[in-house]
Amino acid sequence: MLIVVDGEGYYQERGKDPVRIKEVDVLRCEPNVEHWHASSKEHDVTYLAIYGGKEPTTWTEVLTREYYDSIAEKLRD
C-alpha cells in the first residue's frame, strides 16, 4: 500500500495506463502485480509504503529516462 503524504508523482501497473498521484491518495498494490511509482517532473512525491508480505520485494527492470519522459508528457497538466 502507498499513502501519498506530500507532492505529486506517477504510478503505473504493468499493462495499465499510468496515473498521476497526489497528496491524500491511497494506492493498494496487489500482490504479484508489477508496478512502478516516481515523483512527477514538476514535484517531488513523499509517500508511506506499507508492506505486509512475507517475501522481500522483487525489483524488476529499471525505468528508462525515455519512458519516464513519455509518461510525463502524457500526464502533463
ChimeraX attribute file (.defattr): number of C-alpha atoms within 10 A of each C-alpha:
attribute: neighborCount
match mode: 1-to-1
recipient: residues
	/A:1	14
	/A:2	16
	/A:3	18
	/A:4	20
	/A:5	15
	/A:6	17
	/A:7	17
	/A:8	21
	/A:9	23
	/A:10	20
	/A:11	18
	/A:12	17
	/A:13	15
	/A:14	10
	/A:15	9
	/A:16	9
	/A:17	9
	/A:18	18
	/A:19	15
	/A:20	19
	/A:21	23
	/A:22	21
	/A:23	15
	/A:24	12
	/A:25	14
	/A:26	15
	/A:27	13
	/A:28	9
	/A:29	15
	/A:30	10
	/A:31	9
	/A:32	8
	/A:33	9
	/A:34	14
	/A:35	16
	/A:36	15
	/A:37	17
	/A:38	17
	/A:39	18
	/A:40	22
	/A:41	15
	/A:42	11
	/A:43	12
	/A:44	12
	/A:45	19
	/A:46	18
	/A:47	19
	/A:48	12
	/A:49	12
	/A:50	11
	/A:51	13
	/A:52	9
	/A:53	8
	/A:54	6
	/A:55	7
	/A:56	8
	/A:57	9
	/A:58	7
	/A:59	9
	/A:60	9
	/A:61	6
	/A:62	7
	/A:63	11
	/A:64	9
	/A:65	9
	/A:66	9
	/A:67	10
	/A:68	15
	/A:69	13
	/A:70	12
	/A:71	20
	/A:72	19
	/A:73	11
	/A:74	11
	/A:75	13
	/A:76	11
	/A:77	6
